Amino acid sequence: MDRETLGARAMAVPRVEQVRQVLAGTPAWLVGGAVRDVALGRELNDLDLAVVGDPKGPAKAIAAALGGVAFELSEEFPAWRAKDREDGWQVDVAALRDPGGRIEVDLGLRDFTVGAVAVSFEDGAAVDPLGGLEDLGVGLIRACGPTSFSDDPLRLMRAARLVAQFGWRIDPETMELARESAPEAASPAGERILAELVLLIGARDPLAGLEAMDRLGLFDSVLPEIGALHGVIQGPNHHLDVYGHTMEVVEGMLRIESDLEAFTGDRAVEVSDFLSQPLADGATRATALRLGALFHDVAKPETRSEGDGFVSFRGHDEAGAERIKERFKALRASRRLISYLADLTRHHLVLGFMVPSMPLDRRQVYDYLDRTDPVQIDVTLLTVADRLAARGTATIAGEEMVAGHLELARQMVGHGLDWARDGRPGQFLPGDELATELGIARGPRLGAVMAELAAARYSGEIHDATEAVEHARSFLRAE
C-alpha cells in the first residue's frame, strides 16, 4: 500500500474523523497499531495518537466529546487513555517523543518498522521514514534501530507476539539483536510481560509465537520453567521429550477449539459459549486454557526419576501447581488466574485414572466434579489434548484407552456444564437443623456429614429431608 492510499483510508474511518474534529488545531498523528490495522484492512476500534505537548487535555477533550472517560496510563511516560464506559472503543494519547515536534524522530524511537508509520490529522499525509509499509507488505518484523530492545526489553516478547498474531517473520539482523538482548527480557514489570504472554497465547497461531520465543532465547529469561522442559526424556507412554509433548498439548487445545463437536458432541455450542467467557487478566477461558496447556507439565524435570527402565514423574501435578503459583505471582497475575492455572495442573491426571472404571456411576461422577471444581470442564478438555499428545508404545497410549478417555471426557463435559448451570447439590436441611437432628455440634464432623449428603443427593440416594437425616445417621454409625 502506498502512503497516499493509507492516508485516505485512515481518514475515512468514522472514529478517526470524529477524533480528528475534536482535536482540530492540535498537532496530532495516528500512529502504531492503529495505522498498521488500517493498512491491513482490519477493523479499527482502538486508536493510538501522538500529540505535541501534554496529552491530558486532548484525551479529556476526546472523552468529553464522545461520551467516555479519560485517565492517565503511566506516571513514567506522558500518556492518557480515553475510552467508552462499556469498553466499546479506546483512544490512547501519548506525547510526541521529540521536543522539536518532529514526528519522524518519534517514529525512529518506536519498536518495529511496521509500527513506525504515522498519518497526520492536519492533512491526512502518511509518514513512513523507515520503510514500514514495505515491511508490512511482506510481513517482516524489523527493529527500528540498534537500541530498540535495550530501550524497552518488553519489545522482545512483542516480537514473538507479532509472529503469533500475524504470521510474520523476524528479520535476521533483528533476530540476532534480539538474541543478544534476551537476558534482559525479564526486566520489565511482571504485568507487562503477562499482558504480552496472554496476547501471544490467545493469538491465531500461538505455536509460532512460542517457537519464536524459543528461538529468541526468551524462555531462559522470561519463562525458565518452559525452557527447562527441553531434553527431558519420558517413558513409553510418550513419543517426545517433555518440551515437544507440551507443544503438542497446546496444539491439541487448538484442535479441540476448532472442532468442538467432535470432542464434546451435542454440547458443543454450550462449550463454545463457556470458553468465550472472560476469565481474568484479559484472558478468556479458552486463552487461559491454552496457557494451562503450556504449563501443565512444568514440574516434570524436578520430579523425574528412573529405575529398572521405568521413567516416573510422581507428584508433578502438585509440584507443578506450586511452580505455577510462584511464576504467575512474579508476573503479578490476578489471584483468579493463578488459582485457575494451578487447579488445571493439579487435576490434569484425575480423569485418566478413571477410564478403566468405565462406565462410571453417579457417585463417581460426583466425586470427579467435586474434586475438580471449579475447573471441571476446562481440565477435562485439557486431559483430552494431553491424551492425544501421548502417542507412545505403552498400553495407556493404545487406541482402546484413547477412545475410552475421549468418550469419558465427552460425558464429563456434559456433566460439568450441568454443574456450572445448576451449581452444587443443595442440602435438604440447613446445617444448624441437621446438627440438632443428629445431636452433634457444628464443626468438621458436621461438615463431613453435609459433604456426604451432597454426594448422596447428586447420586440419587436420597430425595427429601427425612431420607437425608436417616442417611446421615447411617454415615455417622459407620465412622
Secondary structure by P-SEA (a helix, b strand, c coil): ccaaaaaaaaaacaaaaaaaaaacccccccccaaaaaaaacccccbbbbbbcccaaaaaaaaaaaacbbbbbcccccbbbbbbcccccbbbbbbccccccccaaaaaaacccccccbbbbcccbbbbbccaaaaaaaabbbbbccccccccccaaaaaaaaaaaaccccccaaaaaaaaaaccccccccaaaaaaaaaaaaacccaaaaaaaaaaacccccccccccccccccccccccccaaaaaaaaaaaaaaaaaccccccccaaaaaaaaaaccccccccaaaaaaaaaaccccccccccccccccccccaaaaaaaaaaaaaaaaacccaaaaaaaaaaaacccccccccccccccaaaaaaaaaaaccaaaaaaaaaaaaaaacccccccccaaaaaaaaaaaaaaaaaaaaaaacccccccccaaaaaaaacccccaaaaaaaaaaaaaaaacccccaaaaaaaaaaaaaac
